[in-house]
Amino acid sequence: MSGYTQNITGDQEVYHIYIKGECVYHSLNEAEFKQTWVQLKGLVGLMKTDYAEKDISYEKVAAGIGGVGIGTLTWKEPEGGDSY
C-alpha cells in the first residue's frame, strides 16, 4: 500500500480502546491513541448518547506481546521439484 507504514516488529506498545467492554479501536500507536482518546471523551461529553465517560476504557499492551512482530517475511520456494 503506497504511503502506509505499519510497525510489525512488536517493539512498541499498542493501545486498545473499549466502550462498554467492546473494542472500538485496536492496535493504536501512542500518538493515535492520544488523539482518539481526547476525541472520544469530548464526544461523550458533548453529545446526547447512551454512553457516559465511565463507559470508555483502554488497555495498553506491552511491546512483544502476542507472538507477532516478525519484522519482515520472505517466502521461499519449497525444496524439490514441481508437485504436478
Residue pairs with C-beta under 8 A, 6 or more apart in sequence:
7 29
8 68
8 69
8 70
8 71
9 69
9 70
9 71
10 63
10 64
10 65
10 66
10 68
10 69
10 70
11 63
11 64
11 69
12 29
12 30
12 63
13 30
13 60
13 61
13 62
13 63
14 26
14 27
14 28
14 29
14 60
14 61
15 25
15 27
15 28
15 29
15 30
15 32
15 33
15 58
15 59
15 60
15 61
16 23
16 25
16 26
16 27
16 28
16 58
16 59
16 61
17 23
17 24
17 25
17 26
17 28
17 33
17 36
17 37
17 40
17 56
17 57
17 58
18 24
18 56
18 57
18 58
18 59
19 40
19 51
19 55
19 56
20 51
20 55
21 57
25 33
25 36
28 36
33 58
37 58
40 56
41 53
41 56
43 49
44 51
44 52
44 53
44 55
44 56
45 53
